[in-house]
């Protein structure tokens, strides 16, 4: 299966998007299609053996819409690696009208607006009042020329037996204009100002809408434009050549100069510097990087100079992953958005029927065709569903952009809905609330054990841990390297076995040796001497993780590891609790160690001695107790719990599997971003609800008022235009609230 994103020109409302989506879904080989009105893109998943991009583009064109070729998208919208902007794409360049057009339409509208209050006598022309002839010419110019895109859209939809927002506008203004033209020559009442002013207000609304949509996509546009424009590649002869970063391959060496953006992801091999990684993590304080450290493309180098080796293929950098995540979030539709799409698909036909009913009733009551047409036009104009179509995607676009700037990546629109009623957050301990870089603080040997010497204990421990990838293994190896005699080197372990969440074992010098938790020792029938139990309890009271080492059924001793609590972990827990959210700590550590960490953090609910396979079960049990659970984790064994939770928040410093499973990814590993992510999701979804409320209320209230004659067509056109602008303006408030 292949996924592609195709920019589209010509969509004017949610009904347009739904029409294209249905056409794409009908293509043989397409498994999923989603068309977003706000971002003007179609995102399609299809089987390449059954369908090709050409088939998909043809389906879009046959629906009456245009495909935007990448070569025609103006800069800065054509972004590195083929990414096109989502929110600020061709909207501003291919909208209904530009700034000069709005000014010209305003000048033409002034005489029509004046006629609503006074009809000046400027003589006779062709046997009719000259002012009426001028009004006729202006109205026809405004409706037929300036509003031509409404009519073109209507004709296109009629070819496919469909009706959209354009249909409502075209039928409404066309009816008013044609009736007024007839009435002027037949001696009846004319409504030229109605037709002309309606078109002006609708065009003004479209112009303002396009500007607001460009603002809404500004954060994402800035994100897409962060790629470095130049790389200084070091040749095999040591010379420096300036190249495009997109041609760099793994193994290439690059020189990074002060103040430059790092061209792509890599490892520092010479030199050192401080680097601003805020575009990835949202954290403004530069971090020191030296030989052996990882650096990321698009981050900004400080005052130092260093050489780096490229480690990723083009398009596979951390920034590219962020861009892909954001684009995925904008391409997928949340349940509420799918509901709105369903409503929009039947909305326009219903409105046309209501307008027809209004026309018939008023014609029956007044016997005045002009007045009946005027009220029917008001119903058509006031009901345009632009605001309804923009309500959800606009808020999601602003919310995902605001989050990306802060190192919070919303991967799926469903996360926004999931966050609204989260009442419990479960944190995995290691690497999430703690640094995930434990160090050995104590070594206590069992002096009663045969050969129970410190040297013997460390030799077994380092040999077992040399094959393991657990963070505690790194701590043991580092400790031995720094503190033990040089003759201690890892020896080969035969029949090595790793038991997830418990420990490791194998054959060493003909003996069965093991290292792991106290529970693991019990499983192996290893006895814990009484004189060590007091020391072990004391270590745990100080929030230290105790590692047990045994040979056959005898305990050789224990090592204690301490993992520092992250600087803002306490503040993160406090913020969640202040917002009425319960916080729990989940860890594979012993209860005493877990309680010590929890006490420091102010957490009252603790799940200890939890095996990796049971993490998801803990989440499930909380859900069965009526909790709406967000799980925050970074490890490979956190993936099932992230998937089981109502909202999975993956720490971006963790494993790829955890990041792939989480619905929200927080870059940089700061625990404070967990409450920030929930706040962002809640703020965004609150804006969605506000937008939908006002869009629905607007139509529910104004359509009946228009039908009974209280709202005239001009007021209806102004209200309709402003409704879309208000929805977009309300969405932009998300970014301000997250500051």
N, C-alpha and C positions, 0 to 999 in steps of 0.2 A: 504494500500500500504506500502511496506517495501523497504528501500534503503540499499544496501550493496556495499562494495568496495572489489574487488577481485584482488590481485596482479598476474601478468601474466609474464611468462618467455618465451622468444623466439621471441618477436617482433623485427624487424630489420628496419622498415621504416613506414611511414604513411599509406602505403597500407595495411600492416599487421594489423594495428589498425582498419582500416575501414572494413577489412574482418571479424575480430572478432565482431565488432559492428553490422554488418549486421546479423551475425549468432545469436547473442543474441537477436536482435530485432525480429527474426523469432520465438523465443520461445514463446509458448502460455502463456499468462499472463504477459509478459513483456510490460510495458507501455513506458519505456524510457531506453536507454542504451547509454553510452558514454565511449569510450576507448581512453585513452591518451597515445601516444607513448612516450613522454618525461618522464612521471611519471610511466609508465608501469603498469597501473591499469585500470580495468574496473569498472565503477560505474553504477549500475543497479537499476531501480525502477520497482517493480513487485508486483503482487497480490499473496499473500501467499496461498490463497485458490486454485490458478490455477497452480502455479509453486513453486519449491523449489530450494534451493541453489544447490543441486545436479544436477538439470536439467541445470542450468546456467553453472556450471563447465563442465558438459558433452559437452555443446555447444561449449565452448572454446576449449576443447580437440579435439572434432571432427573437429574443424577448423584447427587443426594441431599445437596447442600451448599448453603450460603447465601451470597449475595453481600452484602457490606457496603456499604451506601450511604454516600457521603461525609458526608451530613448526620447519620448516626448514629454516626460515629466521634468519640469524646470528645476534647476538648482535653487535652494539647497535641498529640494525634496528628494533628489536622487542620491541616496546615501551609500556609503561604503558597503561592499559585499552584496549589492543588489537590494538592499532594504529601502522601501519607499516609506514616506511618512504616512502615518495612519490618520491622525486627526486633521492635519493642516494641508493635506494633499492638494488635489486640483480644485478643491472647493472654491478657493478665492480666485482662481484663474478661469474657471469654467462655470461660474455661478449664473444667476439670472441677469445680473447687471453689475457694472463696476461703479466706481465713485463718480466718474464724469457722467455716466448715464443717469445716476440718481440726481445729480445737479440739474441736468437737462430736463428730466421728468418733473422735478420740483418747479422749475420755471414755467413749464407748460401747464402744470396743475393750478398755479396761482389764479388765472382767470376763472377756472371752473370753481375753485373755492370761493372766489368773490361772488360768483353768480348765486351762491346759496343765500347771500344776504342782500345783494343788490344786482339788478340786471340793467347795466348802463345802456342808454340809447345812443348807438353810434351809427345810426342810419339804416338804410335798406340795401340789401345785396341780393341780386337775382330774384327780387320780389319778396324776400323774406328778411326778417330782422337780421342785421349784419352780425350782431353778437351771437345769435343762434348759429349762424353759419360758421363763425370762428370757433364756437364751442363744439360744433359737430366735427370740424377738422382736428381740433386738439384731442377730442375724445377718441376719434378713430386712430390718430397717431399714437396716443398712449396705449390704447387697447391692442391695436393690430400690430404695431411695430415694437414698442417697448415691452409689451406683454406677449410677444410672439412665442417665447419658449413655453409658456403655459399652453398655447394652442398647438404647438408642434408636439408637445408631450401628450396632449389629448388625442390627436390624430394617431399617434403611435400606439397608444393604448387601445383605441377603437379597432385598429387592425387586428388586435389580439383579443377583442371582446372583453376588455377590462376597463375599470374605472379607478382613477387615483385622485390625489389632491388636484392635479392639473385639470382634471375633468370638472371638478367643482368650480374652479376659478374660471375656466374657459366658458363653460355653459352659463355661469352667472353673469359675468361681464358681457359676454356675447349677447345674451338675451336682453340685458339692459340697453346695450348700444343699438342693437337692431330695432328694438321697439321704439326707442327714442328717435331714431332716424325716420322710421315710418310715421311716428306721431307728429314730427315737425312738419312734414309735408302734408299730413292729413289734418293738421290743425288741432292735435291733441297735446297732452302734457308730456314734456320731455324730461329725461333723466341723464343727460350727458355727464353732468357732474358726478353722478353716482358711479357710472362705468369708469370714468377717468381717474377719479380720486381713489376708487377701490384698487385699481392697478398700481397707482403710486404707492399706497400704503403697503400693498403686498410685496412690491419690489423693495421698498425700504426695509420691510421685515426680513426679506431674503438676504439683503445686503448686510444687515446687522447680524443676522444669524451666521452668515459665512465668516464674518470677522470674529464672532464669539467662538465659533467652532475652531478657528485657527488658534485662538488663545487657549482653548481647552486642550488642544494637542501640543501646546508649546513645550511642556515638560518632556513629552515623549520625543518631540522633534530635537530638543537639546540632547537627549540621551543618545539618539541615533547619530548625532553629529559629533560625538566625542572621539571617534577613532582618530588616531594619529595620521597626519597627511604625509609624513616623511620618515624614513628609517636610514640610519647610517650603518650599512652592512660592512663587516670586516671581511676582506677577501682572504684567500689562502696565502697571499704574499704579504698580508698585514696592511694593505692599503684600505682606505675608507671610500666607499661609493654610496651615493645617495640613491635610494630606491623607494618604490611604492611599498608600503607595509604588506599589501595584499600578495606580494610574490615571495614573502619570507616562508621558509620551510623549517621543520624541526632540525636542529643541528646548526643552523646558521648563527653566526655571532654578530651582535650589533653593539655599537657604541651609543650610549645615551648621555646627552649633554645636559648641563643645568637648565632648568626651566622648560624642558621639552616633555611632550607626552611620550610615554613608553610605547613603542610600536606594536607590541603584542605580548602574550604571556611568555615567561621564561624564567631562567635561574641566573642569579648574579654569579659571575665567575671571577670578576676582578673589580676592586674598588668598592665604595660604599656611598650611601646618600640617604637623606630623609625624603620620603615619598608621600605625596598627598593622595590618599586612596578614598577620599570622600565620595567620588562618583560611584564607587562600588559599595562602600559600607555606610555612607551617610555620616561618618564621623570625621570632624574637621581637623583633628590633631594629626600631623604627619607622623609616619612610623619609620623607624630606622631599618634599613635593609643593607646587608653586607654579603660577602661571599657565601654561597650556598642557600641564600634565601630566595623565596618565590616572589616574582614581581608580575604585575598584571598590565595588560595593554590598556591604553587610554588614561591610566593614572599619571599624575604629573610629578616629574622629578624635581627635587629641590635644588640645592646648591652644589651637590657632588656630581662627579662623573664616574660612570661604571660601565663595564662590559657585561653583556648578558648572552646566554645561549637560548635560542628559541625552542620552545617545548611543544607547541601546538601547530596543527595545520591551519591554513587560512580559513576564517569563518568559524573557528572552534574556540576562540578566546572566551574569557569570563564575560567580557562585555557582550560578545555575540550571544552567549547563553542568556544574558539578561534581556537583550533585545528580543530574542525568540520567545522568552517567557512572557514579556509584555504583549507581544503581538498575539500570542496564544490567548492571553486573557481577553484581549479585545475581540478576538475572532469567535470565542465561545459565548454562547448565550445562557444567561441564568434562567431559572424557571419562570421568574416574573417577566423577563423579557420575551420568552416564548409565548406567555399568556397574552402579552400586549400585541405580539405579531398576529395571533389568532383573532383578537378583537379587531385589529386594523384591517384584516382581510375582508371582514363583512361590514366594516364601518361605512365606507364610501357608498356602496350600493344602498344601504339603509338610509343614508342622508339624502341621496337622490330621490328615493321614494317619499321621504318626508317633505322635500322641497316640492315634488309633484303634487302631493296632497295639499300643501299650503297654497299652491297656485290654484288648484281646483276650488278649494274652500273660499278663498278670497274672491275669486272670479264669481262664484255663486252668490256671495254676500253683497258684493259691491257692483257687480256688472262692469267693473273698470279693469280692463286688461293691464293697463300701465301699473296700477297700484298692486294688482295681484302678482305681476312679474317682480315688482320691487321687493315684496315680502319674500317671495321664493328665492330671489337672489340673495337676500340677507341670510336665509337658512343655509344656502350653499356655501357662502363665503365664511360664515362664522364657524362652520363645522370642519374646516380643513384640519386634518389630523397631524400636522407637522409636530406640534408640541408633544403629542402622544408618542410619535415615533422616536423623538429625540430624548424623551424623559430618562430612559434607562441607559442607553449607550453613552450619552453625554456624561452622565455622572460617573460611569465606570471608566471612561476615558480619562477624566480629570483625576479620579481616585487612583488609578494605576500609575498615572504620571507622577502624582504627588508622592506616592509610595516609593517609586523607583528612585526619586531624588534622595530619599532618606534610607536607601538600602533595604526597602521592604518590597518584595516582588509578589504581587497578587497573580497567581497562575490561572485562576479560574473564577468566573463570575459567581459561581455557586458559593465560593468562600465568603462573599459579602453577605449573602443571606444566612449562611451558617453562623457568622459571628454575631448576629443581632441578638441572639438569646443565649450566648455562652454564659454559663454560671459556674464553671469549674475549669481551671487550667492545671494540668498535670505536667510538671517539669521532670524530664530525665535529669539526673544529677551530673554525671561526668561529661564534661565538654559543653554543657548547657548552662548550668548555674556555676560550675567550677571551670577552671581554665582548661581542664582536660590534659594537663601536662604534669602528672604527679611526679614527686621526687621521694626517694627513700630517706626517711628521717631517723629510723631506728632499726638496729639489727640485734635480735636477742636469740642466742643459741641455747639449746637444751643440753646443759652440761652433763646430764645423766645419760644421754644417748651415747651408744658406742661410736667413738669417733666424732662426737658432737662438738666439734671445734668450729669456730667462726669461718675458718678457711674452707672447711669441708662443706658447710652450709652454703656459702657463696658459690662454690664450684658447682654444686648441684643446681642451684637457682639459676645461675647464668647459662648453664648448658641447656636447661629446659626452656628458658625464656628466649634464647637465641633463635628459636624456630617460631616463636609466637609473634603476632602483630598487635597484641593488646597494648594499650597505653602503659599499663603497669610493667609490661615486659621492657619497654624502652627505659622506664625508670630504673629497673634492676640493672640493666646493662650499663646505663650511664653511671650508676653508683659504683659498680664494680670497677669500671674504667678509671673513676676518679679517686677511689678510696682503697681499693684492694691491691695486694701485691701484684707485680707484673706477671708472675707465673700463672695467675688464674686466667685461663683462656677457655672459651666455650668448647666443649667436647661433643662429639656426635652422639645423639640420643637415638637408640634403636626403638622400633615399634612405638613411635611417637603418636600420642592421641590427644586431641583437644576436645574438652567437653564444654560446650557453650554455656557461659554464665557460671561455671564452676572452677575449671582449672585445666591443667595439662599433666600428662604422665608419660613414662617411657622406661626403657632399660638403660641403666648407666652403670658401667663396671660390673655387669652381671646382676645388678639389683634393680628392683622395681622402685623408681623414684617418682614423686608427684609434687605438684605445687598448685595451690589454689585456696579456696575458701574453707572456713571451718566446716561447713556442711559437706564439702567434698571430702575432707579428712574423715568425717564420720562415715561417709559412704564407703571409704576404703578401710574402715575399722582401725584408723589411727587414733591412739589415745592422746589426749591433751593433758600433760602433767599439771597437777594442782598448783605447783609453785609458779607456773607460767600464767595461769588464769588471771591472777591479780594484775600482772603487768599488761596482759592483753586487754582487760577491761579498762585499765587506765589509758591505754593508747586510744581506745575507741571513744572514751569520754572527751578526748581532745580532737575528735573528728578525723581520726586517722584510719586508713584502710589497712587491715592486717592480712598479710599473705603468709600462708602456712607452707612449710617445706618438709617433706617426709621421705624416709627410705624404708622400703618394705612397710612394716606397720609401726614404725617408730618416728616420732616427730623430731627432726633435726633442729628446728627453731622457727622463728617468725621474722618477717620483715614488715615494717610499718611504712606506708606511703601517705604523704599528705598532698592534697590537691587544693590549691588556693581558690577561694571563692572569688568570682569575678567582681570587679569594683562596683558595678551598678546592680548586682543581683538583689541586694536588700531593697534598694529603691524600686526595682521592678515588681517585687513581691508586694511591697506596700501599696504601690499604685493600683495593682489589680484588686487588692483587698478593699481599697478606698472606693473602687468602682463597683463594689458588691459582688466580686467574683471570688469564690473559694479557690485556694491554692493548695496543691498537694505535691509532695516530693516522692519520686519513684526511683529506686536504685537497687542494684544487686548486692549492695553492701549490707553488713550486719546491722541489726536494729539500733544498737548503741551508737555506731558511727553515723547512721542516717539521722538519728535523733539529735546528735550533736550539731550536725550541719543544719538541720531544720530549725533548731533553736536559735542559731546565729541568724538565720534568714527570716525568722518570725513565721515559719510555716507550722501549722498544727496537725495537718494530715500527712502521715508518712506511710509509704509502702516499701518495706525493706526485704532483702533476700529474694528479690524477684528475678526469676530466670528470664532470659530473652523471650522465650516462647510464651511466658505468662503476662508480658506487658500488655498485649492486646486484650487479654482476658480481664485485667484490672480495669482497663478503659470500658470494656463491655459491661462489667458489673456496676460501674458508676452510672452508666447510661440506663441500666435496668432499674437503678434507684431514682431515676428521674432527672439525672444530671445531663446537661448539655456540655460535652467535654471538648476542650481544646488540648491537644497534646503537643508539647514542645520537645523535640529531640534532635540529635545529630548523628546517631550511630546507625550502622547497618542493621543492627537488631531492633532499631526503633521503627523501621518501616511498617511492620504489621500494626503497631499501635497508632502510627500516623494515619494509616488507612482506615482503621477502625473508628477513630475519633470523629466527632462532628466537624472539627476543624483541625487539620494537621498543619502545624507550623514547624518547618524544618530550618535548622540553623545552617547557614551557608558555608560555615567552616567545616561541616561534617562530610559524610560520604555522599557519593552521587546517588545512591539508592534512596537515602533519606530525603535528599533534595527532590528527587523525581517523584516521591510519594506525597510530599507535603503539598497542601493547597496554597500555602503562603511560605515564601522563603525569606528569611532575614539574613542579610549579608553582614559579615563582620563578627557575628557571634555575640553581640551585646544582648543580654537578657531584657534590657529595657525596651528593646524593639518588639518584644512579644506583646506587652500592653499597648504599645504604639500601633502595632499591626491590627489588634482588635479594635482600637479606637478608630483607625483609618477605615476599616471595614464597616464598622457601625456608622461612622459619619457618612461614608459613601452610600450605604444602603438607606440611611435616613433621607439623604438627598434624593435618592430614587423614589422613595415613597412620597416625599413632598412634591416632586415633579409630577408623578402620576396622579396624585390627589388633585393638584391644581389643573392638570390637563383634563382629567375627567370632569371635575366640577365645572370648569369653564364650558365644556360642551353640554353638560347636563342642564346648566342654568341658562346659557345663552341661546341654545337652539330653540327651546320653547318661547323665549322672549322675542326672538327673531320671527318665529312663526306667527305670533299674535300681533306683530307690528310695533313692539316697544323698542326693539333694537333695529335701527335702519342699516342699510347696506354699507354706508361709509363707516359708521361706528363699528360694524361687524368686521370690516377689513382691517381697521386699526387694531381692534382687539385681537384678531387672529394673528396679525404680524407680531404684536407685542407678546403673545403667549409663548411663541417659540423663543424669543429673546429672553424672556423671564426664566424659562426652563434652563437655558444655557447659563444665564447669569447666576442662578441658584447653584448650578453644578460647579461653577468656578469658585464658589465660596468654600468648597471642600479643601482646596489648597490653602486658603487663608486660615481655616480652622486648624490645620495641622502644623502651623508654624510655631 
